[in-house]
Amino acid sequence: MKKKNKLQEFIPPKDLAQIHEKYLSEFFQIWSEPEKTQELLANDRRFASDDWTGSGLYSSFAATYLLNARTLFDMTEKMSLENEQRKKMNFFLENYISTVSPANFMATNPEVQRKFFQTKGQSVLSGIENFLSDISKGKISQTDETAFEVGRNLAISEGAVVYQNEIFQLIQYKNKYSEVKETPILFVPPCINKFYILDLTKTNSMVQFALENKNQVFLISWKNVNDPECSSTWDDYISNGVISAVEKVCAIAKVKKINTLGFCIGGTLLSCAAGVLTKQKKNSINSITLMASLLEFSDPGILKIFIDENSIAMRENTIGKKGVMPGSELASTFSFLRPDDLIWNYYVANYLKGEKPVPFDLLFWNSDSANLAGPFYCWYLRNFYLENRLRIADRLTVCGHKIKLSEVNCPVYAMGAKDDHIVPCKSAFASARLFGGKIRFVLGASGHIAGCINPASKNKRSYWISKDSGTIAGIEFSDWNKCTKEVKGSWWFDWNDWLNKKNGKLVRRQRKYGSKEFKELEKAPGRYVREIARKF
C-alpha cells in the first residue's frame, strides 16, 4: 500500500489534486498569455506601476509570486485545522509571503533599478543613510517625524491641565461660546498610544468637534510608564485613573453626572469604572460612548493568535509583579498585522529607493508609542483576552467589586468599524449588549483608526444605522446588519444628535480653568503626552 505523504494527511487528495491542476493551468497562462499576467497584477499596488506591467520578465515573475501566494492560502483553507490553528497559520504565512515578495529585492524590482540609474547610484547611498538613521531609532520610519510636534501642530486645542497624579493628567478644554451644554463629557483615550488621536489637527479633531457643538470637554492624558519598577495595576487605572477623573470633572463643572467616551482599551477601562461606580451606588455617569471597544472577548480579532496560557504566564513571570511592557514591542506587533502596508512598503521606499517618508499626522501618532505598566498589562491579557471574565456577571473583580455590566443602566452609544481587525465589528456589537440601559449601535466604514477618526469637517466615507433607530438589546449582529441603512458621511453627526439629548440645557461657561480646589497646573497638552517612551 502506498504511504501517504504529510501533505496528503492534512489536505484531502481530491482537493490537493484540484489545487495542483489549477496552479499548473494558471502558471502556464502567466508565461504564455500577457493578459493573464495583467489580471493578476491589477489589484496589487506593489506591482501596479508601468515598470512592472510593461516588462514581460518582471511582470511574469511578479504574477508567479502572486499565484504561489494565493495557492499557499488555498492549501491552508483545505487543511484539517482547528479555527485558531488556521488563524495562526495564515498570519505567519502572510508575513512569510510578504517578506519574500520580489518587490523587496533590488535584483527583482524594476522600480528600484530605474531609480538607481536615474540618480546615478545616489538612491543607494540615501537608502543606506535612511537605514542607519532608523537603526538608531529602533524602528522603520513611516513618516517625516520632523514635520510634527505635539503642542505645535498636533494636540493644539486650547486648554489646561487642572489635575494630575502618577497615572494621568486631566485636561479641561476652552469653550469659545458664552453658553455651553450643562453636562460635560470626559474622553478616555487608549493608554497604549498617546491621547492626541482624539485631537490631531483642527480639521480632524474629535475634541474640536465636541467643542464646536458647545460641549464642555475634559480628557485623560495617560502618563507614559518609564519606571522599570512600576507596579501599577488595572485597579489603579480604574480607581486613580478613570474614577478619579470622573470625580474631578463633576467637582469642577459642579454637576452630579457627566457624559463619557472611551476609545479602544479606553472603553474597556471606562466600562469597568462604570461597573465599579454602580456597585458603589455612585450614579455619576450620565451616558457612555464606546468607540471600537472590546468588552466581550469571544472573538477578539487577530491579536488572539499571540495570546495563550504559556505566553501570558511568561509575561507574568517577568513583568507581572513590577516592570514595563515596552510600547515599541506593541507597535511592532501591530505593524506585523499589516506587513505590506506598515513594514515592507517603507522598507522598499526608505532603503531600496532612498526616499524620505512624507509627512502624515496619523502615522506620526502611530509611531509615538507609550509604555504600559507590566502588572496592568498582564492582568488585562489574562482576565480579558484569555478568560473573558467581563462578559459574565460577577465573575470579574475590580477594585474589590464584582462587576455586572447589566446593572449599568445609563444610555450607551457604541460604534464598530466594518473592517476593524483589532476590534471586530461583531465583537463591538456583542460588547455593547452587555449593558442594561438603552443601546444605540452604529457601524462605521473602514478600519480601527480611520473608521473611528472620520472627521465631520471632511464628511467622508459612510456609516450604517438601524432603519428603525431602535436599541440592540436581544438582537444578534447578523439580524441587526440585515435591517440597516447606509448614511453618507461621518458617524460623528449621528453621535452628536444622540449626545444632544443627554447633555442638558445651556449654561454660562466658566471663565477660568478648574476650580478653587483644582487649579490650572500648565497649558494643554501638558507634560505627560510629551514624554518619550524609554527603551527597555
C-alpha positions as CSV (number, residue, x, y, z in Angstrom):
1,M,0.0,0.0,0.0
2,K,1.4,3.4,-1.0
3,K,2.2,5.5,2.0
4,K,0.6,9.0,2.2
5,N,2.9,12.0,2.5
6,K,2.4,14.5,5.3
7,L,0.6,17.0,3.0
8,Q,-2.0,14.4,2.0
9,E,-2.7,13.7,5.6
10,F,-3.7,17.4,6.1
11,I,-5.4,18.0,2.7
12,P,-7.9,15.6,1.2
13,P,-6.3,14.1,-2.0
14,K,-9.2,15.3,-4.2
15,D,-8.8,18.9,-3.0
16,L,-5.0,18.7,-3.4
17,A,-5.3,17.5,-7.0
18,Q,-7.7,20.3,-7.8
19,I,-5.3,22.9,-6.4
20,H,-2.4,21.3,-8.3
21,E,-4.3,21.3,-11.6
22,K,-5.5,24.9,-11.2
23,Y,-1.9,26.0,-10.3
24,L,-0.3,24.4,-13.4
25,S,-3.0,25.8,-15.7
26,E,-2.5,29.4,-14.4
27,F,1.3,29.1,-14.2
28,F,1.5,28.3,-18.0
29,Q,-1.0,31.0,-18.7
30,I,1.2,33.6,-17.0
31,W,4.2,32.7,-19.1
32,S,2.3,32.5,-22.4
33,E,-0.7,34.9,-22.1
34,P,0.2,38.5,-21.1
35,E,-3.4,39.4,-20.4
36,K,-3.4,36.8,-17.6
37,T,-0.4,38.4,-16.1
38,Q,-2.1,41.9,-16.2
39,E,-5.1,40.4,-14.5
40,L,-3.1,39.1,-11.6
41,L,-1.1,42.3,-11.1
42,A,-4.1,44.7,-11.5
43,N,-5.2,44.5,-7.8
44,D,-1.8,44.7,-6.1
45,R,-0.4,48.2,-5.7
46,R,3.2,46.8,-5.2
47,F,3.2,45.8,-8.9
48,A,0.9,48.4,-10.4
49,S,3.4,50.7,-12.0
50,D,4.5,50.6,-15.6
51,D,7.9,49.3,-14.5
52,W,6.2,46.1,-13.6
53,T,3.4,45.8,-16.1
54,G,5.4,47.0,-19.0
55,S,8.2,44.4,-18.6
56,G,7.4,40.9,-19.7
57,L,10.0,39.2,-17.5
58,Y,9.4,41.2,-14.3
59,S,5.6,41.2,-14.7
60,S,5.6,37.4,-15.2
61,F,7.9,37.0,-12.2
62,A,5.6,39.1,-10.0
63,A,2.5,37.3,-11.3
64,T,4.1,33.9,-10.5
65,Y,4.8,35.2,-7.0
66,L,1.1,36.2,-6.5
67,L,0.0,32.8,-7.9
68,N,2.2,31.0,-5.5
69,A,0.9,33.1,-2.6
70,R,-2.7,32.5,-3.5
71,T,-2.1,28.8,-3.9
72,L,-0.5,28.5,-0.5
73,F,-3.5,30.2,1.1
74,D,-5.8,27.9,-0.9
75,M,-4.0,24.9,0.6
76,T,-4.3,26.2,4.2
77,E,-8.0,26.6,3.7
78,K,-8.3,22.9,2.8
79,M,-6.1,21.7,5.7
80,S,-7.7,19.9,8.6
81,L,-7.0,22.5,11.2
82,E,-8.8,24.0,14.2
83,N,-10.0,27.6,13.7
84,E,-7.3,29.0,16.0
85,Q,-4.6,26.9,14.3
86,R,-5.8,28.2,10.9
87,K,-5.6,31.8,12.0
88,K,-2.1,31.4,13.3
89,M,-1.0,29.5,10.1
90,N,-2.5,32.3,7.9
91,F,-0.8,35.0,10.0
92,F,2.7,33.5,9.8
93,L,2.1,32.6,6.1
94,E,1.1,36.1,5.3
95,N,4.2,37.5,6.9
96,Y,6.4,35.0,5.2
97,I,4.9,35.7,1.8
98,S,5.2,39.5,2.3
99,T,8.9,39.0,3.2
100,V,9.8,37.1,0.0
101,S,8.0,39.5,-2.4
102,P,10.1,40.3,-5.5
103,A,9.4,44.0,-4.7
104,N,11.6,43.7,-1.6
105,F,14.9,42.9,-3.5
106,M,16.8,45.2,-5.8
107,A,17.6,42.4,-8.3
108,T,13.9,41.7,-8.9
109,N,12.4,45.2,-8.5
110,P,12.4,47.2,-11.8
111,E,11.3,50.4,-10.0
112,V,14.3,50.2,-7.7
113,Q,16.7,49.6,-10.6
114,R,15.2,52.5,-12.6
115,K,15.7,54.8,-9.6
116,F,19.3,53.6,-9.2
117,F,20.2,54.5,-12.8
118,Q,18.2,57.8,-12.7
119,T,20.1,59.0,-9.6
120,K,23.4,57.5,-10.8
121,G,23.6,55.4,-7.6
122,Q,22.6,58.2,-5.2
123,S,19.4,56.3,-4.2
124,V,21.5,53.5,-2.8
125,L,23.6,56.0,-0.7
126,S,20.4,57.7,0.5
127,G,18.9,54.3,1.4
128,I,21.9,53.5,3.5
129,E,21.6,56.8,5.3
130,N,18.0,56.2,5.9
131,F,18.7,52.7,7.2
132,L,21.4,53.9,9.6
133,S,19.1,56.6,10.9
134,D,16.3,54.1,11.5
135,I,18.7,51.7,13.3
136,S,19.4,54.5,15.8
137,K,15.7,55.0,16.3
138,G,15.0,51.3,16.6
139,K,12.1,51.3,14.1
140,I,11.3,51.9,10.4
141,S,10.3,55.5,9.7
142,Q,6.8,55.7,8.4
143,T,6.5,59.5,8.2
144,D,8.7,62.6,8.3
145,E,8.8,63.0,12.1
146,T,10.4,66.4,11.8
147,A,7.2,67.8,10.3
148,F,5.2,67.3,13.6
149,E,5.5,68.4,17.2
150,V,2.9,67.8,19.9
151,G,1.6,71.2,21.0
152,R,2.7,72.9,17.9
153,N,0.7,71.3,15.1
154,L,-0.7,68.3,16.9
155,A,-2.8,68.3,20.1
156,I,-3.3,72.1,19.7
157,S,-6.8,72.5,21.1
158,E,-6.6,75.3,23.7
159,G,-6.9,74.1,27.3
160,A,-5.2,73.5,30.6
161,V,-4.2,70.7,32.9
162,V,-6.3,71.0,36.0
163,Y,-5.3,67.8,37.9
164,Q,-2.6,65.2,37.8
165,N,-1.4,62.2,39.7
166,E,1.0,59.3,38.9
167,I,-1.5,57.8,36.5
168,F,-2.8,60.7,34.4
169,Q,-3.3,64.4,33.8
170,L,-6.8,65.8,33.4
171,I,-7.2,68.4,30.6
172,Q,-10.0,70.9,30.5
173,Y,-10.5,72.5,27.1
174,K,-11.6,76.1,26.4
175,N,-15.0,76.9,25.0
176,K,-15.3,79.8,22.7
177,Y,-19.1,80.2,23.2
178,S,-20.5,82.2,26.1
179,E,-23.0,79.4,26.7
180,V,-22.2,75.6,26.9
181,K,-24.1,72.4,27.5
182,E,-24.6,71.8,31.2
183,T,-23.4,68.2,31.3
184,P,-19.7,67.9,30.4
185,I,-18.1,65.0,28.6
186,L,-14.9,63.1,29.6
187,F,-12.8,61.5,26.9
188,V,-11.0,58.3,27.9
189,P,-8.4,57.5,25.2
190,P,-6.4,54.3,24.9
191,C,-3.3,54.1,27.2
192,I,-1.5,52.1,24.5
193,N,-0.9,55.2,22.5
194,K,-1.0,59.0,23.2
195,F,-4.3,60.8,23.7
196,Y,-4.0,63.1,20.6
197,I,-5.5,60.5,18.3
198,L,-8.6,62.4,19.5
199,D,-7.0,65.8,18.9
200,L,-4.7,65.5,15.8
201,T,-5.2,68.8,13.9
202,K,-8.0,71.3,13.7
203,T,-9.7,69.6,10.8
204,N,-9.6,66.0,12.2
205,S,-10.0,66.6,16.0
206,M,-12.9,64.9,17.8
207,V,-12.1,67.3,20.7
208,Q,-12.7,70.3,18.4
209,F,-15.9,68.7,17.1
210,A,-17.3,68.4,20.6
211,L,-16.3,71.9,21.5
212,E,-17.9,73.3,18.3
213,N,-21.1,71.7,19.4
214,K,-20.9,73.6,22.7
215,N,-19.9,70.7,24.9
216,Q,-17.7,71.1,28.0
217,V,-14.8,68.8,27.2
218,F,-12.4,67.1,29.6
219,L,-9.8,64.5,28.6
220,I,-7.5,62.0,30.3
221,S,-3.8,62.1,29.3
222,W,-2.2,58.9,30.5
223,K,1.3,59.0,31.9
224,N,4.0,57.2,29.9
225,V,5.4,54.4,32.1
226,N,9.2,54.9,32.3
227,D,9.8,53.4,35.8
228,P,11.3,49.9,35.5
229,E,9.9,49.1,39.0
230,C,6.4,50.2,38.1
231,S,3.8,48.2,39.9
232,S,0.6,49.9,38.8
233,T,-2.4,47.5,38.4
234,W,-5.7,47.5,36.5
235,D,-7.4,48.6,39.7
236,D,-5.0,51.6,40.0
237,Y,-6.0,52.7,36.5
238,I,-9.7,52.4,37.4
239,S,-9.6,54.0,40.9
240,N,-6.8,56.5,40.5
241,G,-7.5,56.9,36.8
242,V,-11.0,56.9,35.3
243,I,-13.0,57.2,38.5
244,S,-10.7,59.9,39.9
245,A,-11.2,61.8,36.6
246,V,-15.0,61.4,36.8
247,E,-15.0,62.8,40.3
248,K,-12.8,65.7,39.4
249,V,-14.9,66.7,36.3
250,C,-18.1,66.6,38.4
251,A,-16.4,68.8,41.0
252,I,-15.0,71.3,38.5
253,A,-18.2,71.5,36.4
254,K,-20.4,71.5,39.6
255,V,-22.6,68.7,38.3
256,K,-23.7,65.3,39.7
257,K,-23.4,63.4,36.4
258,I,-21.2,63.5,33.3
259,N,-21.2,62.0,29.8
260,T,-18.2,59.8,29.0
261,L,-16.5,58.5,25.8
262,G,-13.9,55.6,25.7
263,F,-11.9,54.6,22.7
264,C,-10.4,51.0,22.3
265,I,-8.9,49.9,25.7
266,G,-10.1,53.3,27.0
267,G,-13.6,52.0,26.5
268,T,-12.7,48.8,28.5
269,L,-11.4,50.9,31.3
270,L,-14.4,53.2,31.2
271,S,-16.8,50.3,31.3
272,C,-15.1,48.7,34.3
273,A,-15.2,52.1,36.1
274,A,-18.9,52.4,35.4
275,G,-19.4,48.9,36.8
276,V,-17.5,49.8,40.0
277,L,-19.4,53.1,40.4
278,T,-22.6,51.3,40.1
279,K,-21.6,48.8,42.8
280,Q,-20.6,51.8,45.0
281,K,-24.1,53.4,44.4
282,K,-22.5,56.4,42.8
283,N,-24.7,57.5,39.9
284,S,-22.2,59.8,38.3
285,I,-22.1,58.6,34.7
286,N,-24.9,60.0,32.6
287,S,-24.1,58.2,29.3
288,I,-21.3,56.1,27.8
289,T,-20.0,56.3,24.3
290,L,-17.8,53.3,23.2
291,M,-15.6,53.7,20.1
292,A,-14.3,50.3,18.8
293,S,-14.1,48.9,22.3
294,L,-13.9,45.3,23.4
295,L,-15.7,44.0,26.4
296,E,-16.8,40.7,25.1
297,F,-13.6,38.8,24.0
298,S,-15.1,35.6,22.5
299,D,-13.8,36.9,19.1
300,P,-11.0,39.4,19.9
301,G,-9.7,39.6,16.4
302,I,-6.2,38.9,15.0
303,L,-4.5,39.7,18.3
304,K,-5.8,36.4,19.7
305,I,-3.1,34.5,17.9
306,F,-0.4,36.0,20.2
307,I,-2.2,35.1,23.4
308,D,-2.3,31.8,25.1
309,E,-1.7,30.4,28.6
310,N,2.1,29.9,28.0
311,S,2.7,33.4,26.6
312,I,0.7,35.1,29.4
313,A,2.5,33.0,32.1
314,M,5.8,34.1,30.6
315,R,4.8,37.8,30.8
316,E,3.5,37.3,34.4
317,N,6.8,35.7,35.5
318,T,8.8,38.7,34.1
319,I,6.7,41.8,34.5
320,G,3.6,40.6,36.3
321,K,4.6,42.0,39.7
322,K,6.5,45.0,38.6
323,G,8.1,46.2,35.3
324,V,7.2,47.7,31.9
325,M,5.7,46.4,28.7
326,P,7.6,48.4,26.1
327,G,5.5,50.4,23.7
328,S,7.9,49.7,20.9
329,E,7.2,46.0,21.2
330,L,3.4,46.6,21.0
331,A,4.0,48.9,18.0
332,S,6.0,46.2,16.2
333,T,3.2,43.7,16.9
334,F,0.6,45.9,15.3
335,S,2.8,46.6,12.3
336,F,3.1,42.9,11.6
337,L,-0.7,42.6,11.5
338,R,-0.4,44.6,8.2
339,P,3.1,43.8,6.9
340,D,2.7,45.0,3.3
341,D,1.4,48.4,4.4
342,L,3.3,49.1,7.6
343,I,6.7,47.3,7.1
344,W,7.7,46.4,3.5
345,N,6.2,49.4,1.9
346,Y,8.5,51.6,3.9
347,Y,11.4,49.2,3.6
348,V,11.3,49.4,-0.2
349,A,10.8,53.2,-0.3
350,N,13.2,54.2,2.5
351,Y,16.1,51.7,1.9
352,L,15.9,50.4,-1.7
353,K,14.7,53.7,-3.3
354,G,16.4,56.0,-0.8
355,E,13.2,58.1,-0.4
356,K,12.2,60.1,2.6
357,P,8.8,59.4,4.1
358,V,6.1,62.0,3.5
359,P,4.5,63.8,6.5
360,F,1.4,62.1,7.8
361,D,-0.1,63.0,11.2
362,L,-1.8,59.7,11.8
363,L,1.4,57.7,11.2
364,F,3.4,60.1,13.4
365,W,0.9,59.3,16.2
366,N,1.1,55.6,15.4
367,S,4.9,55.7,15.9
368,D,4.7,57.8,19.1
369,S,4.4,54.7,21.4
370,A,3.6,54.5,25.0
371,N,4.9,52.1,27.6
372,L,2.5,50.2,29.8
373,A,2.8,49.1,33.4
374,G,3.7,45.4,33.5
375,P,1.1,44.3,36.2
376,F,-1.6,46.2,34.4
377,Y,-0.8,44.7,31.0
378,C,-0.6,41.1,32.3
379,W,-3.9,41.3,34.2
380,Y,-5.6,42.7,31.1
381,L,-4.4,39.9,28.9
382,R,-5.4,37.1,31.4
383,N,-8.7,38.4,32.5
384,F,-10.0,39.7,29.2
385,Y,-8.3,38.1,26.2
386,L,-7.7,34.7,27.8
387,E,-10.5,34.2,30.3
388,N,-13.1,36.7,29.0
389,R,-14.4,37.5,32.5
390,L,-16.2,40.8,32.0
391,R,-19.0,39.2,29.9
392,I,-20.2,37.0,32.8
393,A,-21.9,38.8,35.6
394,D,-20.0,38.9,38.9
395,R,-17.0,37.0,37.5
396,L,-14.6,39.9,37.2
397,T,-13.5,41.6,40.4
398,V,-12.3,45.3,40.0
399,C,-11.4,47.5,43.0
400,G,-12.9,44.9,45.3
401,H,-16.3,44.8,43.5
402,K,-17.7,42.0,41.3
403,I,-18.7,43.7,38.1
404,K,-22.1,43.2,36.5
405,L,-22.5,45.5,33.4
406,S,-26.2,44.7,33.1
407,E,-26.6,46.8,36.2
408,V,-25.2,49.8,34.4
409,N,-28.4,51.4,33.1
410,C,-27.3,54.7,31.6
411,P,-27.7,55.1,27.8
412,V,-24.9,53.7,25.7
413,Y,-23.8,54.7,22.2
414,A,-21.5,52.2,20.6
415,M,-19.7,52.1,17.3
416,G,-17.8,49.5,15.5
417,A,-15.7,49.7,12.3
418,K,-16.6,47.4,9.4
419,D,-13.0,46.4,8.5
420,D,-11.6,46.6,12.0
421,H,-9.0,43.7,12.6
422,I,-8.3,44.8,16.2
423,V,-11.9,45.0,17.4
424,P,-14.1,43.1,15.0
425,C,-17.4,44.9,14.5
426,K,-19.3,41.8,15.6
427,S,-17.4,41.9,18.9
428,A,-18.0,45.6,19.3
429,F,-21.7,44.9,18.9
430,A,-21.7,42.0,21.4
431,S,-19.8,44.1,23.9
432,A,-22.4,46.9,23.8
433,R,-25.1,44.4,24.5
434,L,-23.7,43.7,28.0
435,F,-25.1,46.9,29.4
436,G,-28.5,47.2,30.9
437,G,-29.7,50.5,29.5
438,K,-30.8,51.6,26.1
439,I,-28.1,51.0,23.5
440,R,-27.6,52.5,20.1
441,F,-25.1,50.9,17.7
442,V,-23.6,52.4,14.6
443,L,-21.3,50.7,12.1
444,G,-18.6,52.9,10.5
445,A,-16.7,52.2,7.3
446,S,-13.0,51.4,7.2
447,G,-10.8,50.1,10.0
448,H,-9.8,50.6,13.6
449,I,-8.5,54.1,13.3
450,A,-9.8,55.5,10.1
451,G,-13.3,54.2,10.9
452,C,-13.4,56.0,14.3
453,I,-11.5,59.1,13.4
454,N,-13.7,60.1,10.4
455,P,-13.7,63.9,10.7
456,A,-17.0,65.7,10.3
457,S,-15.3,68.5,8.6
458,K,-14.3,66.2,5.7
459,N,-17.5,64.2,5.9
460,K,-16.1,61.2,4.0
461,R,-17.0,57.5,3.9
462,S,-20.3,56.4,5.4
463,Y,-21.9,54.6,8.3
464,W,-24.8,52.2,8.9
465,I,-27.6,52.5,11.4
466,S,-30.8,50.6,12.2
467,K,-33.7,51.6,10.0
468,D,-36.0,51.8,13.0
469,S,-33.3,53.5,15.1
470,G,-34.1,51.1,17.9
471,T,-31.9,49.6,20.6
472,I,-29.9,46.4,20.1
473,A,-31.0,44.6,23.2
474,G,-31.7,40.9,22.4
475,I,-30.6,41.2,18.7
476,E,-27.8,39.4,17.0
477,F,-25.4,41.3,14.9
478,S,-26.3,39.4,11.7
479,D,-30.0,40.3,12.2
480,W,-29.2,43.9,13.0
481,N,-27.0,44.2,9.9
482,K,-29.8,43.0,7.7
483,C,-32.0,45.8,8.8
484,T,-29.7,48.8,8.4
485,K,-29.4,51.7,6.0
486,E,-26.3,53.4,4.8
487,V,-25.8,57.1,5.5
488,K,-23.1,59.0,3.6
489,G,-20.6,61.0,5.7
490,S,-19.2,60.9,9.2
491,W,-20.9,59.0,12.0
492,W,-19.9,61.9,14.3
493,F,-23.0,63.7,13.2
494,D,-25.3,60.9,14.4
495,W,-23.3,60.7,17.7
496,N,-23.8,64.4,18.2
497,D,-27.5,64.2,17.6
498,W,-27.7,61.4,20.2
499,L,-25.5,63.3,22.7
500,N,-27.5,66.5,22.4
501,K,-30.3,64.7,24.2
502,K,-28.0,63.8,27.0
503,N,-26.1,66.9,27.8
504,G,-28.7,69.2,29.4
505,K,-29.6,72.8,29.0
506,L,-27.2,75.7,28.1
507,V,-25.4,77.4,30.9
508,R,-22.8,80.1,31.2
509,R,-19.3,78.8,30.5
510,Q,-16.6,79.0,33.2
511,R,-14.3,82.0,32.8
512,K,-11.3,80.2,34.3
513,Y,-10.0,76.6,34.1
514,G,-10.5,74.3,37.0
515,S,-11.9,75.5,40.4
516,K,-10.8,76.7,43.8
517,E,-9.7,73.1,44.6
518,F,-8.3,72.2,41.2
519,K,-6.3,75.0,39.8
520,E,-4.6,75.3,36.4
521,L,-1.2,73.5,36.5
522,E,0.0,74.1,33.0
523,K,-1.3,74.7,29.5
524,A,-2.6,71.8,27.3
525,P,-1.5,69.4,26.0
526,G,0.6,69.0,29.2
527,R,3.8,67.2,30.1
528,Y,2.6,63.7,30.2
529,V,1.8,63.5,26.4
530,R,5.3,64.9,25.6
531,E,7.2,62.2,27.5
532,I,9.1,59.8,25.2
533,A,8.8,56.1,25.9
534,R,12.1,54.8,27.3
535,K,13.5,51.7,25.7
536,F,13.8,48.7,27.9
